Amino acid sequence: MLILRLLTRRVGDLPQEVLDRIETLSLEQLENLGEALLDFQAMPTAVNYADLETWFSTLDVGVKIT
């Protein structure tokens, strides 16, 4: 999935629980994530997912990225 490749490129490897959650998103949510991804900050390490965590919080899905 293109969104997963773009996210991985932007923020690094994603935990499996995040990958699983992304795969359950609707088409509209995936499109919104794709747009939000353009504003995400690139991180030098894979431990900082603040932008993605903030985006998930707008869905009120309770996904905590560790």
N, C-alpha and C positions, 0 to 999 in steps of 0.2 A: 504494500500500500504506500502510495507516494507520501502521504502525511507522515507516516512512521519514518520513512527515510529522511524526510526533511527535518523532523524533530530530532532524530538521532544526529544528524549533521550539525544542527544548531546547538543542542544541549548535551550531546554525548549519549552513551548507552542508557536506555530506560529500563527501570525495574519491570519484571514480568507483570506485576499487578497493574502497572500503568499501561503496558501494552495491551493487556486483556481489556482494560476499561476503554481504551481508545477503539478497540475493535467492536465494542458494543454501541458506539455513538451512531446516531442517525445521520443521514446524508447532510441535513441542515447543520447539525452540530459539527460534522467533519469540515464542512465549508467554513463555518465560523472559526474553527480551530486553525484552518489553513490561513485565514486572514489574520488572526491574532498572532500566528507564528511569525509574520513579517515584522512584528514589533518586539518579539522576544530578543533578549540580549544573548549573544553568544558567550559561552562560559569556557574558560580554559580547562576546567575539570568537569567530570560527570556527576559531581555531588551537588551542584546548585541547580535546582529546578524551580526557582521562585516564580518565574513567569508562567510556567506550565501549571504549577500548583494554584496560582492566582486565577488562571483561566478556568481550571476545574472547579474552583470555589464558586464561580459564577453559575455553574450548573447545579450547585448544591448537591454534589454527588458524594462528598466526604472522602475523596481519594487523597490520602496523605502520602507524599512522595518522600522516601527516605534514602 
